[in-house]
Amino acid sequence: MKKRINAISLFSNVGIAEAYYKQIGVDVKIANELEPKRAEFYSHIYPETEMVVGDITLQKTKKEILEKAKKYKIDLIMATPPCQGMSTAGKMEFGDPRNALICHAVEIIKQVRPNYIFFENVPEQLKTKILVDGKECLIPDYLHEEFDNEYNFNDSFIVDAADYGVPQLRERAIILLVKKSLNRKWCFPEPNKKRITLKNAIGNLPILDPEISDMSLEETLKIFPDFLKRKEEASKISKWFYPPSHPYRQIYALMHTPSGETAFNNKSKFQPRKKNGELVKGFKNTYKRQDWDKPAYTITMYNRTIGSQNNVHPGRLIGKDSEGNDIYSDARVLSIYELLIVSSLPLDWNIPEWASDHFIRAVIGEGVPPLLTKKIMQELVVLHNE
């Protein structure tokens, strides 16, 4: 009989990384999340896990985590601090207090002293400096200083989810530690260089017209005569396969934008415009359709916005307008159902009914693809049972 692994999840968000853990032999006994709404979401999905809601920088929260940990033989601690302070999508300012949250995780780890440790964050973490005892140091150097005497580190830290069966390009920095007394090393599984494209992942789904946020249904049907029919067909596939909502000026621009292209490359009349009619100024990775022949671009917490990075459905050429200009389908961001697919989440993921579209999208955008973490944890399960 295989030995199961008891784990603590710090900075747990809603438990996206943990989606497949139970089925492979990892039991998250304790989780900690700062925001009550995320903690409630987590507890809805994992009611058997003891949730500690609170700020990990406070001694009260740390004490509660450590008290609960005494009830179990904890084998593994996972720490996935928020990345916004070091992500290229953020300001990347030195001294951002979120970057130093890892120190509080280290404090807990050193008191529990588990056999295995899992640190995960954006690749920029490896080049991010924090203040420790008044001195600047890189986060990897800090971790080596704290753990080199007792733990073996994995040899390489950067991994791309697209190399592990996830139809999404998402690089992560993952640091894996094993106690030296076990005389083992925890490494990444062999990558599969045959990547899953968007065509493979969502190419079989039917066209879904966007909902036009600044028009009535009657006006919408003049532009998308099949809107209601397509919406109904999509709902039969999943309740999460429903039309994203966008203003018509954005939809209009993307209706004239081919797969893999940005609307900024369109003719002037089809380029993105503001409410007052002025042309929008922006980067060429915004107002951009994804490419059918590649995995999805990294899903961010702003995935509901056409004007954010690489968010728009690839679309299909479906005809021409009255002036002979090409028209493309699916002038919208990915639906929640499509996000589940490209994030490798279970299609029956138990999303609570109270969660809003905006909230669901944000937590998916912040989570590490669970198929990636599943495969890394499967390596640990094997190691743990040797």
C-alpha positions, 0 to 999 in steps of 0.5 A: 500500500502506497504511503500518502503525503500530508501537506500544508499549502501556504498562499493557497489562493483557491487551490488551483494547483491542488486540483489533482493532488488527492487522486495521486496520493497527496492530502492537503491537511492545512491551507492558509489564505489571506483573503476570506473570499478565496478561502471560502472558495478553497473550502468549498472545493476541499472541505476536508482541508483545515483552512487558516484565514489570515495574514501570514505576517502576523504571529497569530496566523503563524501560531494557528498554522503551527498548532494545527500542524501538530495534529499531523505528520506533515511531509510537505510544505508548499509555498506559492507567494503572490507574484504581482510584486515581481511579475513583468505584468506588474511594476517590479519595484524593489521593496514591494512587501509581497516579495518578502512574504517568502520569509514568513513561509520560511519561518513556518517551514523551519519550525515544521521541518518537513521532508519536502518543500515546494516553492513556486512563483514567476521566473522573475523571482530568481532575479528578485532581491529582498531585504534580509536583516537589512541586507539585499539578497536574491531570493534563491541566495536567501533560500540556499542560505536558509536550507543548504545545510539540511536540504538538497535542491533540484538542479534547474528551477525554470519549467514551462507548463506547455512541456507537460501537457498543458495547452498554455505557455506558462513559465514558472520558477519551481524550487524543490527541496528534499531533506539530505538525510533521505539521500534523494533529490526531487527533480522535474519529470521529463518534458514532452516537447510535443505541445498541445495547440489551441486547435487541439484543445478548443478547436472542436468547440462551436462558434460563440458570439460575444454579448454586446454590453452597450447594445440591446438584445434587439440591436445585438441580433442585427449584428449576430443573428445566430447569437441566441442559438449559439448561446444555447448550443454552448450552454449544452456543452457546459454552463461555463461556456457562455458569451463574454461581454464587451463593448461594440467598438472592441468587438467591431475591431476584432471582427476584422482581425485574423488569428494571431494578429493584433487589431492595431495592424488593421486598416484604420477604420478597424483599429481599436478606438475609445468611446470618443472615437479616438484611436487607442494607443497600446502595445502590439500584444493587446487587442490581439487574437491568439494563434490556433497553431500554438498553445494559449499565451499565459492566462493572466488575472486580466483575461476578461479584457480584450485590451489586455495581453493576448486574450482574444479567441483565435477566431475563424474566417466566416465571410465578408462584409458589404465592402468585401472586408474579411469577417472573423468569428468569436470576437471575444476573450476566452470563455470560462469553459475554455479557460478551464481547458487551457489551464488544465483544470477539471471540466467538472471543477466544483466552482461555487455558485456565488462566485462571479465571472470576474472573480473566477477569471481572476483566480484562474489567472493567478493559479499555476496549471494543475496538470503541471503540479500534478506531474511534479507531485507524482515524482515526489510520490514515487520518491516518497515510496522508495 
